[in-house]
Amino acid sequence: MRLSALAIAAGLAVLAHGAAAQDNAEVQFMKQILNQVNALSFKNNREYCGYVGFDADGNLVATPAKKGRQDSCLANEPPENLDIFASYHTHGAFTPDAFSEWPSSADMEGDEEEGIDGYVATPGGRMWYIDSQDMIASQLCSIGCLLQDPAFEAGLDGEISQSYSIDDIRQKEADS
């Protein structure tokens, strides 16, 4: 059964206000995808990325993950018969001097340019949702809810909020 955009938005809005992620089929699907891809990301110290959408039968599917660089990834063109609504990507392996526990302004701007939302997995095991219309990144689940890089050291990035606007992210980048 195909989830309507309104149902997805409502589910994510509920999640942003503290409901359990396991109550949302889309978020559970993304957790599975991002856990698989995070393992590759840590092993190869590369970002991996792709798209999420509905196939012709209305099934929720993700495109195969493409291996990117240490700090960027450009997904392959999705199939034309896939109704894309979000991107996904990882932030690579843990590096003490990299601020990788939240989405970057480039992550948010890329989704905005494509007119889709996004999901981001971090080395600390966080999962973020990027609302590209409102330009807000919301932490759907905190540290350790996804596969975590064994080298990860908690606390090096300071306090991490539940959500950030694009302006908040730009300020964090300017301060680092």
MIDOSE-1310 file (N, C-alpha, C; in nm, 2 decimals, decimal comma, always signed):
residues 176
mrls	+0,08/-0,12/+0,00/+0,00/+0,00/+0,00/+0,09/+0,12/+0,00; +0,06/+0,22/-0,08/+0,13/+0,34/-0,09/+0,09/+0,44/+0,02; +0,19/+0,49/+0,08/+0,17/+0,59/+0,19/+0,15/+0,73/+0,12; +0,05/+0,80/+0,16/+0,04/+0,93/+0,10/+0,14/+1,03/+0,15
alai	+0,17/+1,13/+0,08/+0,27/+1,23/+0,13/+0,22/+1,30/+0,26; +0,09/+1,31/+0,27/+0,03/+1,37/+0,39/+0,05/+1,28/+0,51; +0,03/+1,15/+0,49/+0,05/+1,05/+0,60/+0,20/+1,04/+0,64; +0,29/+1,05/+0,54/+0,43/+1,05/+0,57/+0,47/+1,17/+0,65
aagl	+0,42/+1,29/+0,60/+0,45/+1,42/+0,67/+0,39/+1,41/+0,81; +0,27/+1,36/+0,83/+0,21/+1,35/+0,96/+0,29/+1,26/+1,05; +0,33/+1,15/+1,00/+0,41/+1,05/+1,08/+0,54/+1,11/+1,12; +0,61/+1,19/+1,03/+0,74/+1,25/+1,07/+0,72/+1,36/+1,16
avla	+0,61/+1,44/+1,15/+0,58/+1,54/+1,24/+0,56/+1,49/+1,38; +0,49/+1,37/+1,39/+0,47/+1,31/+1,52/+0,60/+1,27/+1,58; +0,69/+1,21/+1,49/+0,82/+1,16/+1,54/+0,90/+1,28/+1,59; +0,89/+1,39/+1,53/+0,97/+1,51/+1,57/+0,93/+1,56/+1,71
hgaa	+0,80/+1,52/+1,75/+0,75/+1,56/+1,88/+0,77/+1,45/+1,98; +0,85/+1,35/+1,95/+0,88/+1,25/+2,05/+0,81/+1,11/+2,04; +0,73/+1,09/+1,94/+0,67/+0,95/+1,93/+0,78/+0,85/+1,90; +0,76/+0,73/+1,93/+0,86/+0,62/+1,90/+0,87/+0,60/+1,75
aqdn	+1,00/+0,59/+1,71/+1,03/+0,57/+1,56/+0,97/+0,44/+1,51; +0,97/+0,34/+1,60/+0,92/+0,21/+1,56/+0,77/+0,21/+1,51; +0,70/+0,31/+1,54/+0,56/+0,32/+1,50/+0,54/+0,37/+1,35; +0,65/+0,40/+1,29/+0,64/+0,45/+1,15/+0,71/+0,36/+1,05
aevq	+0,64/+0,31/+0,96/+0,69/+0,21/+0,86/+0,81/+0,27/+0,78; +0,79/+0,40/+0,74/+0,90/+0,46/+0,66/+1,03/+0,48/+0,74; +1,02/+0,52/+0,86/+1,14/+0,54/+0,94/+1,20/+0,40/+0,97; +1,12/+0,30/+0,99/+1,18/+0,17/+1,01/+1,25/+0,12/+0,89
fmkq	+1,19/+0,14/+0,77/+1,25/+0,11/+0,64/+1,39/+0,18/+0,63; +1,39/+0,31/+0,66/+1,51/+0,39/+0,65/+1,62/+0,34/+0,75; +1,58/+0,30/+0,87/+1,67/+0,25/+0,97/+1,74/+0,12/+0,91; +1,67/+0,04/+0,84/+1,73/-0,09/+0,78/+1,82/-0,05/+0,68
ilnq	+1,78/+0,04/+0,59/+1,87/+0,08/+0,48/+2,00/+0,15/+0,53; +1,98/+0,24/+0,62/+2,10/+0,32/+0,67/+2,19/+0,23/+0,76; +2,14/+0,13/+0,83/+2,22/+0,04/+0,90/+2,31/-0,04/+0,81; +2,25/-0,09/+0,70/+2,33/-0,16/+0,60/+2,44/-0,07/+0,54
vnal	+2,40/+0,05/+0,50/+2,49/+0,14/+0,43/+2,60/+0,19/+0,53; +2,56/+0,22/+0,66/+2,66/+0,26/+0,75/+2,77/+0,16/+0,77; +2,74/+0,04/+0,77/+2,85/-0,07/+0,78/+2,96/-0,05/+0,67; +2,91/-0,03/+0,55/+3,00/+0,00/+0,43/+3,08/+0,13/+0,45
sfkn	+3,00/+0,23/+0,50/+3,06/+0,36/+0,52/+3,18/+0,36/+0,62; +3,16/+0,29/+0,73/+3,26/+0,28/+0,83/+3,38/+0,20/+0,78; +3,35/+0,09/+0,71/+3,46/+0,00/+0,66/+3,55/+0,07/+0,56; +3,48/+0,15/+0,47/+3,56/+0,21/+0,36/+3,59/+0,36/+0,38
nrey	+3,54/+0,42/+0,49/+3,55/+0,56/+0,52/+3,51/+0,65/+0,40; +3,39/+0,62/+0,36/+3,33/+0,69/+0,25/+3,18/+0,72/+0,28; +3,13/+0,82/+0,22/+2,99/+0,84/+0,23/+2,93/+0,75/+0,12; +2,80/+0,71/+0,15/+2,72/+0,63/+0,05/+2,59/+0,70/+0,04
cgyv	+2,53/+0,70/-0,08/+2,41/+0,77/-0,10/+2,32/+0,71/-0,20; +2,19/+0,75/-0,19/+2,09/+0,70/-0,29/+1,96/+0,77/-0,27; +1,86/+0,71/-0,33/+1,72/+0,77/-0,32/+1,62/+0,67/-0,26; +1,51/+0,73/-0,22/+1,40/+0,65/-0,16/+1,27/+0,70/-0,24
gfda	+1,19/+0,60/-0,27/+1,07/+0,64/-0,34/+0,97/+0,52/-0,35; +0,87/+0,53/-0,43/+0,78/+0,42/-0,45/+0,79/+0,37/-0,59; +0,79/+0,24/-0,61/+0,79/+0,18/-0,74/+0,66/+0,18/-0,80; +0,65/+0,12/-0,92/+0,52/+0,12/-1,00/+0,41/+0,05/-0,93
dgnl	+0,44/-0,04/-0,84/+0,34/-0,11/-0,76/+0,31/-0,05/-0,63; +0,37/+0,07/-0,60/+0,34/+0,14/-0,48/+0,43/+0,09/-0,36; +0,53/+0,01/-0,38/+0,62/-0,04/-0,28/+0,73/+0,06/-0,25; +0,76/+0,08/-0,12/+0,86/+0,16/-0,07/+1,00/+0,10/-0,10
vatp	+1,08/+0,17/-0,18/+1,21/+0,11/-0,22/+1,32/+0,21/-0,21; +1,44/+0,16/-0,20/+1,56/+0,25/-0,20/+1,65/+0,21/-0,32; +1,71/+0,30/-0,39/+1,80/+0,27/-0,49/+1,93/+0,21/-0,43; +2,01/+0,14/-0,50/+2,13/+0,09/-0,45/+2,22/+0,20/-0,41
akkg	+2,29/+0,18/-0,30/+2,38/+0,29/-0,25/+2,50/+0,30/-0,34; +2,54/+0,43/-0,37/+2,66/+0,46/-0,45/+2,77/+0,50/-0,35; +2,89/+0,45/-0,37/+3,00/+0,49/-0,29/+3,05/+0,63/-0,34; +3,06/+0,72/-0,24/+3,11/+0,85/-0,26/+3,25/+0,87/-0,22
rqds	+3,28/+1,00/-0,18/+3,41/+1,03/-0,13/+3,40/+1,04/+0,03; +3,51/+1,08/+0,09/+3,51/+1,09/+0,24/+3,41/+1,19/+0,29; +3,39/+1,30/+0,21/+3,30/+1,40/+0,26/+3,19/+1,45/+0,16; +3,16/+1,36/+0,07/+3,06/+1,40/-0,03/+3,01/+1,27/-0,10
clan	+2,89/+1,28/-0,16/+2,84/+1,17/-0,24/+2,73/+1,23/-0,34; +2,74/+1,18/-0,46/+2,64/+1,22/-0,56/+2,58/+1,09/-0,61; +2,45/+1,07/-0,58/+2,38/+0,95/-0,61/+2,36/+0,93/-0,76; +2,35/+0,80/-0,80/+2,32/+0,78/-0,94/+2,18/+0,82/-0,97
eppe	+2,16/+0,85/-1,10/+2,02/+0,89/-1,14/+1,93/+0,78/-1,11; +1,81/+0,81/-1,04/+1,72/+0,70/-1,01/+1,64/+0,66/-1,14; +1,59/+0,54/-1,13/+1,50/+0,49/-1,24/+1,39/+0,59/-1,27; +1,35/+0,60/-1,39/+1,24/+0,70/-1,42/+1,10/+0,65/-1,36
nldi	+1,08/+0,52/-1,34/+0,96/+0,47/-1,29/+0,95/+0,47/-1,14; +1,05/+0,53/-1,07/+1,05/+0,54/-0,93/+1,01/+0,68/-0,89; +0,90/+0,69/-0,80/+0,85/+0,82/-0,75/+0,93/+0,86/-0,63; +1,04/+0,93/-0,65/+1,13/+0,97/-0,55/+1,07/+1,08/-0,46
fasy	+1,09/+1,06/-0,33/+1,05/+1,16/-0,23/+1,16/+1,20/-0,14; +1,27/+1,12/-0,13/+1,38/+1,16/-0,04/+1,51/+1,10/-0,09; +1,62/+1,16/-0,04/+1,75/+1,11/-0,06/+1,80/+1,04/+0,07; +1,90/+0,97/+0,06/+1,97/+0,92/+0,19/+2,12/+0,92/+0,17
hthg	+2,19/+0,94/+0,28/+2,33/+0,93/+0,27/+2,39/+0,91/+0,41; +2,51/+0,86/+0,42/+2,59/+0,84/+0,54/+2,69/+0,95/+0,55; +2,75/+0,96/+0,67/+2,86/+1,06/+0,68/+3,00/+1,00/+0,70; +3,01/+0,87/+0,65/+3,14/+0,81/+0,66/+3,18/+0,76/+0,79
aftp	+3,31/+0,73/+0,81/+3,37/+0,68/+0,93/+3,39/+0,79/+1,03; +3,40/+0,76/+1,15/+3,43/+0,86/+1,26/+3,57/+0,92/+1,24; +3,58/+1,05/+1,24/+3,70/+1,12/+1,24/+3,69/+1,23/+1,35; +3,78/+1,23/+1,45/+3,77/+1,33/+1,56/+3,76/+1,47/+1,52
dafs	+3,82/+1,51/+1,41/+3,82/+1,66/+1,38/+3,71/+1,69/+1,27; +3,62/+1,60/+1,24/+3,51/+1,63/+1,15/+3,38/+1,64/+1,22; +3,31/+1,74/+1,19/+3,18/+1,76/+1,25/+3,07/+1,68/+1,16; +3,05/+1,56/+1,20/+2,97/+1,47/+1,12/+2,84/+1,42/+1,19
ewps	+2,81/+1,47/+1,30/+2,70/+1,42/+1,38/+2,57/+1,50/+1,35; +2,57/+1,59/+1,25/+2,45/+1,65/+1,21/+2,46/+1,68/+1,06; +2,35/+1,70/+0,99/+2,36/+1,73/+0,85/+2,43/+1,87/+0,82; +2,50/+1,87/+0,71/+2,56/+2,00/+0,67/+2,47/+2,09/+0,59
sadm	+2,51/+2,21/+0,58/+2,43/+2,30/+0,49/+2,42/+2,25/+0,35; +2,53/+2,19/+0,30/+2,53/+2,13/+0,17/+2,44/+2,02/+0,16; +2,42/+1,94/+0,26/+2,32/+1,83/+0,26/+2,18/+1,89/+0,24; +2,16/+1,99/+0,32/+2,02/+2,05/+0,32/+2,00/+2,12/+0,19
egde	+2,09/+2,19/+0,14/+2,08/+2,27/+0,01/+2,06/+2,17/-0,11; +2,14/+2,06/-0,10/+2,12/+1,96/-0,21/+1,98/+1,91/-0,22; +1,93/+1,87/-0,11/+1,79/+1,82/-0,11/+1,69/+1,93/-0,15; +1,71/+2,05/-0,11/+1,63/+2,16/-0,15/+1,63/+2,18/-0,30
eegi	+1,75/+2,18/-0,36/+1,77/+2,19/-0,50/+1,69/+2,08/-0,58; +1,69/+1,96/-0,53/+1,62/+1,85/-0,59/+1,47/+1,85/-0,56; +1,43/+1,92/-0,47/+1,29/+1,93/-0,43/+1,24/+1,80/-0,36; +1,34/+1,74/-0,28/+1,30/+1,62/-0,21/+1,35/+1,64/-0,07
dgyv	+1,31/+1,55/+0,02/+1,36/+1,56/+0,16/+1,48/+1,46/+0,17; +1,53/+1,45/+0,29/+1,65/+1,36/+0,30/+1,66/+1,29/+0,44; +1,74/+1,18/+0,44/+1,77/+1,11/+0,56/+1,93/+1,10/+0,56; +1,98/+1,13/+0,68/+2,13/+1,12/+0,70/+2,16/+1,04/+0,82
atpg	+2,26/+0,95/+0,80/+2,31/+0,86/+0,91/+2,45/+0,91/+0,95; +2,48/+0,91/+1,08/+2,60/+0,96/+1,13/+2,69/+0,85/+1,19; +2,82/+0,88/+1,20/+2,91/+0,78/+1,26/+2,87/+0,74/+1,41; +2,80/+0,83/+1,48/+2,76/+0,81/+1,61/+2,63/+0,73/+1,62
grmw	+2,57/+0,70/+1,50/+2,45/+0,62/+1,49/+2,32/+0,70/+1,50; +2,33/+0,83/+1,47/+2,21/+0,92/+1,47/+2,14/+0,91/+1,33; +2,01/+0,93/+1,33/+1,94/+0,94/+1,20/+1,87/+1,07/+1,20; +1,89/+1,15/+1,10/+1,83/+1,28/+1,08/+1,74/+1,28/+0,96
yids	+1,63/+1,36/+0,97/+1,54/+1,39/+0,86/+1,55/+1,53/+0,82; +1,57/+1,56/+0,69/+1,58/+1,69/+0,64/+1,45/+1,73/+0,57; +1,38/+1,83/+0,62/+1,26/+1,88/+0,55/+1,31/+1,99/+0,46; +1,31/+1,97/+0,33/+1,37/+2,06/+0,24/+1,28/+2,18/+0,21
qdmi	+1,16/+2,17/+0,25/+1,07/+2,28/+0,22/+1,09/+2,39/+0,34; +1,09/+2,34/+0,46/+1,11/+2,43/+0,57/+1,25/+2,45/+0,61; +1,34/+2,37/+0,55/+1,49/+2,37/+0,57/+1,52/+2,36/+0,72; +1,47/+2,25/+0,77/+1,49/+2,21/+0,91/+1,54/+2,06/+0,91
asql	+1,64/+2,04/+0,99/+1,69/+1,90/+1,01/+1,65/+1,86/+1,15; +1,58/+1,74/+1,15/+1,53/+1,69/+1,28/+1,59/+1,56/+1,31; +1,64/+1,54/+1,43/+1,70/+1,41/+1,47/+1,59/+1,31/+1,50; +1,57/+1,21/+1,42/+1,47/+1,11/+1,44/+1,50/+1,01/+1,55
csig	+1,63/+0,99/+1,56/+1,67/+0,90/+1,67/+1,82/+0,94/+1,70; +1,85/+0,93/+1,83/+1,97/+0,98/+1,88/+2,09/+0,88/+1,87; +2,20/+0,92/+1,93/+2,32/+0,84/+1,93/+2,30/+0,69/+1,96; +2,35/+0,61/+1,87/+2,34/+0,47/+1,89/+2,21/+0,40/+1,84
cllq	+2,12/+0,47/+1,78/+2,00/+0,41/+1,74/+2,02/+0,34/+1,60; +2,12/+0,38/+1,53/+2,17/+0,31/+1,41/+2,30/+0,25/+1,44; +2,35/+0,17/+1,35/+2,49/+0,11/+1,37/+2,59/+0,23/+1,39; +2,67/+0,21/+1,49/+2,77/+0,31/+1,53/+2,91/+0,26/+1,49
dpaf	+2,99/+0,36/+1,44/+3,13/+0,33/+1,41/+3,20/+0,29/+1,54; +3,27/+0,17/+1,55/+3,34/+0,13/+1,67/+3,44/+0,23/+1,72; +3,49/+0,32/+1,63/+3,59/+0,42/+1,67/+3,52/+0,55/+1,73; +3,39/+0,56/+1,72/+3,32/+0,68/+1,76/+3,34/+0,72/+1,90
eagl	+3,37/+0,85/+1,92/+3,39/+0,90/+2,06/+3,28/+1,01/+2,08; +3,19/+0,97/+2,17/+3,08/+1,06/+2,20/+3,13/+1,19/+2,27; +3,06/+1,30/+2,24/+3,08/+1,43/+2,31/+3,18/+1,52/+2,25; +3,25/+1,48/+2,14/+3,35/+1,57/+2,08/+3,29/+1,68/+2,01
dgei	+3,16/+1,66/+1,96/+3,09/+1,77/+1,89/+3,01/+1,86/+1,98; +3,02/+1,84/+2,11/+2,94/+1,92/+2,20/+2,80/+1,88/+2,21; +2,72/+1,96/+2,26/+2,57/+1,93/+2,27/+2,51/+1,94/+2,13; +2,43/+1,84/+2,10/+2,36/+1,83/+1,97/+2,21/+1,84/+2,00
sqsy	+2,15/+1,94/+1,94/+2,01/+1,96/+1,95/+1,92/+1,86/+1,88; +1,79/+1,86/+1,90/+1,70/+1,77/+1,83/+1,67/+1,82/+1,69; +1,68/+1,95/+1,67/+1,66/+2,00/+1,54/+1,74/+2,13/+1,51; +1,77/+2,16/+1,38/+1,84/+2,27/+1,34/+1,78/+2,33/+1,22
sidd	+1,77/+2,46/+1,21/+1,73/+2,53/+1,09/+1,86/+2,54/+1,00; +1,84/+2,57/+0,87/+1,96/+2,59/+0,79/+2,05/+2,70/+0,84; +1,99/+2,81/+0,90/+2,07/+2,91/+0,96/+2,15/+2,86/+1,08; +2,09/+2,78/+1,16/+2,16/+2,72/+1,27/+2,28/+2,64/+1,22
irqk	+2,26/+2,56/+1,12/+2,37/+2,48/+1,07/+2,48/+2,56/+1,01; +2,44/+2,67/+0,94/+2,54/+2,76/+0,88/+2,63/+2,82/+0,99; +2,56/+2,86/+1,10/+2,63/+2,92/+1,22/+2,73/+2,82/+1,28; +2,68/+2,69/+1,30/+2,77/+2,59/+1,35/+2,89/+2,57/+1,26
eads	+2,87/+2,57/+1,13/+2,98/+2,55/+1,04/+3,08/+2,67/+1,05; +3,02/+2,79/+1,06/+3,11/+2,91/+1,07/+3,19/+2,91/+1,20; +3,13/+2,86/+1,31/+3,20/+2,85/+1,44/+3,30/+2,74/+1,45; +3,30/+2,65/+1,36/+3,39/+2,54/+1,37/+3,52/+2,56/+1,29
